[in-house]
Amino acid sequence: MQVDLYNKDGQKSGTIELNDSVFAITPNENAMHQAVVSYLNNKRQGNAKTKARGEVSGGGKKPWKQKGRGTARAGSTRSPLWIGGGTVQGPHPRDYVYKLPKQLNKLSRKSAYSLRVGENNTKFIEDFSFANPKTKEMFSLLKNFEYKGESILIITTERDNNLYLSGRNIQKIDVLPFSQVSTYDILSHKKVFIMKGAVKGIEESLEKN
């Protein structure tokens, strides 16, 4: 599949050939759903913790005698029925990590890329960088592509601190190298800008076994 290639001024500079098995498959909704669930689960800390009856300090002495007071029996002031007592069936630390099978993970990313390409929400841009971190230059670049405040993911060949810092202060703009892009990153942005050099890296990483 051939698509238009643009320079950073927003002008068409040629075309680029895409691998149909990566950028033009029928999106698999189930694979994308599982990838998003996995991503969100893996971000959970799972460190919520309450103390059970045996973990609360104090309560070693029986508060009153067993009989004769006309009140209910009590063996400890740390009973779950008492204020300051232990918690019954409360949360405990747990690991929420949900690791996707390798092939399913690849299918989900292929599906996400193909979805954005099919929607015409993907732009392929010639490799570029900034000499210094400049938010103004990033704004200028986005305006060349008729930026209207929508969320945009810019995928680079490798980590570029100048580009990253230039886009960091712009709301809804994220800059990531292709090796760190997840299915969630693609789907959580309305538009995706992919540098020419990153295309080959994406295709190779998703095609190899």
N, C-alpha and C positions, 0 to 999 in steps of 0.2 A: 504494500500500500504506500502510495506517495502522498505526502502532505507538504504544505507550504512551510518554508523556513524564513524566519524574520531576523533582522538585525535589531540591536537594542534601541534604534530610533523608531521602531515600529514599521519599517519598510520591508516589503517582501524582497528577499535576496536570492531565492532559489527554491529548491525542493529537497526533501530528504526521504529516503526509503525506510519504511518501518516494517518490522517483522510482524506479519499478521497473527502469528501464534501468541504474541504478547500484547499487541495493541488493537487487535480486531477480532477477539473471540466473543462468543455470546456470554455476557456477564452471568456468573453463577451467584445468585443472591444468597444461597445458603452458605457458601464459602465466605463471602464477604461478611455475613452476619456473624459467623463463628469467629472470624478474625477480629471484628470489632469487640465482641464479648470478651475474647481472650485479652485484647489490649487493655480494656477497661478493668478487667479482673486483676491483671498483673500490676496495675497502678495502686490497687488497694493495699493498705498497710497491714490490716488484719491484726492490730495490736490492742483492740478493745479488751478490757479485762475487769471483771468484778471479783470480789473476794467471797468465797464460800464460807460456810459456818466455821470450818476448821482453820480458816486463814485469818479470821478477824481476831485482833488482839483483845485480851481480857476475857471475862466471862467464866473464869475458872471456879468461882464460888457459887454454890446454889443460893439464889437470891432470898429465898425464905423456906421455912420448913414445909414438908410435903403435905401435912394435914393440919386442920384446925383453924385456918384463916378465912375459910369460906371463899377462897379465890382459886383460880385454875392452878394446876401444878406447873412449876417452872424449874428447869434444871440449869439454865444458863441465861445470862442477859444478852447473849449473842445469838439467840435463836432467830431465825428468819422472820418470826412474828414480831420481834421487838425492833424499835428504832435503834439503829446502830448495829443491828445484827447482820449476819451474812446474807448473801443473795442466793436465791434458789434458781438454778438453771440460767445463770447469767452468761454473757459472752466471755470467751476465753481466746487467747491468741491463736490464730490459725493462718495457714498459707493459702491464699486465693489463686496462686499461679495456675494458669491453664495453658499448657503448651500445645500449640497446634502441630499436627504432623507436617513434615517438611513440604510434601507435595500439595497439601491443602493450603498451606501458607502461600506457596507460589501461585496457586490457582486464584486465591483471593486477591493478590496484588495484580495479576493479569486482568482479572475481572474489573477491578477498580480503574486501572489505566484504560481499558477498553471502553468502560462506561463513560469516562470523561472525554475520550476521543470521539465516541459516538454522539455525544451531546454537543460537539464543537466547542467544548470548554477547555481545550488544551492548545497551547501555543508552543511551537518549537522555535527556539531562539539560538542564534550563533553564540558561541562561548564568549563571555565578556567578564570583566571585573572592574573594580574601582581602585584608583590609586590610593585613596584614603577612605575611611568610613564617613560617608556623607548621606544623611537622611534626605537631603534636598536632591541629590542625584538619583536616589531610589524613587522618590516622588516623580521626578522628571521621566524616568524610565516607565513607570506605571501609567503616566498620562499619555505617553506615546502609544499605549495599548488601550486607550479609552477607559482608564481606571475610574470606577464609579463607587468605590467603597466596598466592593465585594471581597470575600476572603480569597486569598491567592497563595498558593504554595509554589515557591520557586525551587526547582530541583537542579542542583549543580553537580559537576563532575566529581569534585572533591570539596572538602570543607574549605570555605573561603571566609575568613574572619571579616574582611572589609565589607563583603556583601551581607553577611549575617548581621553585623553591627549597623549597617545602613538601613536594614529593614526592621530591626528590633523594635524601634520606637513607633512604627506604623501599625496601627490596629489592624488585626486580621491578616497580616502579612508574615509568612514564615519562610525561612531559607534553610534548606537541608541538602546535604549530599545524597545522591541516589542510594547509597549503601545504608542510610539510616531511615529511609522512607518506609512507613508501614501502610497497610491498607487503611487504617483509621486516618492517617495524615491526608491521604488522597481524598477520601470520602468526606472529611470534615472541612474541605475547602471547595468553594464553588468553582474556581478555575485553577488550572495547573500550568505553570510555565516550565518547560523542560529544555535545558541546554543541549546543544547538539552533541557535545562530548559525553553527556550523561546517558544518551539514548543507547549507545553501544554497551555501556556498563549495565544498564537495566536489562537489556536483551540477554546478555551473557549470563547474568546472575539468575535470571528466571528460566533460562533454557538448559543450563547444566544440571546434571543429576545430583 
